[in-house]
Amino acid sequence: MAALKRVALALVLGMTGAPAVADPAPAAPVAAVAIPPAVARWTPLIREASRRFGVPEAWIAAVMRAESGGRTHLDGRPIVSRAGAMGLMQVMPGTYAAIRRRYGLGSDPHHPRDNIMAGTAYLKLMHDRFGYPGLFAAYNAGPGRYVEHLATGRPLPGETRAYIAQLARGPATPEMPPAILSGESLFFALTRPAASTSAPPDRMASDSLFAVRRPLDERP
């Protein structure tokens, strides 16, 4: 299983051969009044990650809100899901290790800056592959599971649908168009075939890089 995850992650990373020196994201900042204070406190790091990877600040903040609520600890311990996802952006260990090597992040996946950078880098990878708004489903369910959904129509996990609904409760901003806020057409067929990736379908659908997460109140 771990080997499959490493293969899948290598394939995803290989799709974007250029270093992550992205054009700046849209300038509109995350408004502290529009997001919970626990998330708003990370705005400087969110802005840094947005500029580095070209991902809108509102997207990063919305994912953080859904994943961890902006908390780094739960019951006095670093926040970790039962599946092993870690930190503010709930990054899986294998995903963090690969992104860390590629982008020179630190060794502690719970460090707020490095965790936000890793999660944002992964959002960028998912956007480059699936576009908007498919990147959010792929981030939560895993790219393999999302490819399967697109190819076969198999419904996405209820947890992923709830995750998208939670994102949809976020504030309307120029960086998060009404399409995602309305909850309409979130799971659309890509204009290019899912098989356009260089990876064989069985590899891409065999596992996910981000395990399906349990709700935060069920996490240790």
N, C-alpha and C positions, 0 to 999 in steps of 0.2 A: 504493500500500500504506500509506504513512504517513497519507494522507488518510482511508483506511478506519479506521485505528487511532484517529485523532482523533475521527471520527464515533462509533465504538463507545464510546470512553471518555466522550464527552459524553453519550451516551445512558445509560450506567451511572451517571454522576455525577448526571444529571438525575433519576434515580429517587429520590434522597434529597435533597429540596430543603432540608431543615432543616440548619443548621450542625451540626457534630459536637460537640455538647455532650451527651454521653451520660450516662445513669445509671451510677454506678460498677459495675464488674464484680464478681463474687463475691469476697469478701475473701481467700479462701485464696491465699497467695502461692506463687510458684514456689519449690520447695525446692531449694536448691543441691545437696543430696546426690542429688537425683533426676534431674538433668540434667548434661551435661558441664560442666566448669569453664569452658571457653571460651564457653559460652552463659550460665552462671550469672553471669559477671562483668557482664553487661548487665542484671541483674535490676532495678536502679533505673530504667533507661530503659524496660524492659518494663512495669514497674508504672505508670510515668507514662503510657505509651501506652494501657495497659489502662483506666486511669481516664478518660482523655480520650475514648476511642472506645467504651468499654463492651464490649471484647473480652476474654475470660478470659486471664489471664496465661499459663496453661499452653498455650493455643493459640498464642500469639505465640512462646513459647519453642520449641514443637515445630516450628513452621514455620521458625524461624531455624535450628534444629538440622538440619533436612532441607535447607535452602537453602544455608547457608554454613558450618555447623558452628560458628558464632559467630566466624568469622574475618573480619577486614576486609581482609587482604592475603594474596596467594598469590604465592610466588616473588618477594617484594619489591615487588609492585605491588598497587594497589587491586583487589579481587576483582571480576572481570567475566566473565560467561559468553560463550561464542562467539556467543550470540544477542544479547548486549548487556546482559543483566540485571546490575544493580549492587548491591553492598553486602551487608550482613548479611541483608536480606530479599529480595535479588535482584529489585529493582524495575526494570522496563523504563524507558528514558529518557522516552518519551511519557507513560507513566503517572505517573512522578514529576513531570513538568512540570505536568500537569493538577492533581494532588493538591497540589503546592506552591502553585499559585495559589489554590486553594480554601481551604487551611488555613494559609497564611502560613508555609510552611517555608523553609529556607535554600536558597541556590543550589547547594550542594555535595551531590549525591545520595549521596555516600560518607560523609558525616558520620554517625556512628553514631546520634545522636539523631534526626536528620531522616529517615534511612533507616528506622529502626524505626517512626517515626510514619507515614511513607508506607505501609509495608507493612501496618501495623495498620489504617490508614484503608481500605486496599483490602480487607483481610479483612472489615471491617465492611460494606463495600459488597456483597461477595460473600455474606455472611451474610444481609443484608437481602433479597437477591434470591433466593438458593437455599436458605437455611436450613442446618441442621446435619445431616449432615456434608458436604453438597454443596459448601459454600464452599471446601473444601480442593481438590477436583478442579478447580473453576473457577479458583482461584488459580493452580494449576500449569498446566493445559491452556489456560486462557483461557475467559471466559464464552461466547464464540461456539461454541467446540468442545464445551463441556459442554452447551449448549442443543441442539446437533446430536445429541449422545449421548442426551439425554432424548427428543428428538423422533423419532429414527430407530432407536435402539438400536445405532448404530455403536459398536464398542468404543472405549474411551478409549485413548490411546497407552500403550504399555508403560511409558514413562517416568513417566507419571502414575500408573499402577497401582503401580509401584515406589515412587513418592513417597508414596502413601498407606500402603503397607506400612511405609515408614520411619517415618512418623508413628505408626503403630500400635505401634512398639517403644518409644514413650515411656512415662513412668510413669503409672500410674493415679492420678488425683486427682479430687476433686469437680468440677473444672472440665473434665475430659476423661472423659466417661462410658465405661463398658466397651464400648459399641457400637463405637466407633472402635478401641479397643484390641484387640478380638477380631478385627477385620478383616471382620466380618459386616455385610451390608446397607449397605455404604459407598456404593454407587451405586444409589440408590433413585429411583423416579419421584416427582416433586413432586406434592403433593396438588392444587396449582393447575396449570393447563396452562402449558407453557413459553411459549406464545404470549401469555400475559397481559401480558407486557411491551409497552410502547407501540411498540417498534421493530419494523419489518418483519423477518420471519425471515431474509431474505437478508442484511440488514445485520448482524444479530446473529451469524450463523454465518459471516460472510465472513472474519473474522480474530479473533485473540485479543489481549488487552491484555498478557498475560504470555506471551511466547513459550515454547514447549516447551524445557525446559532439558536440557543434557547433564549427566551426572553430574559432580560437583565435580572428580573427579580428571582429567576431560577438559577442564576449563576452563583458559583461559590464566592 
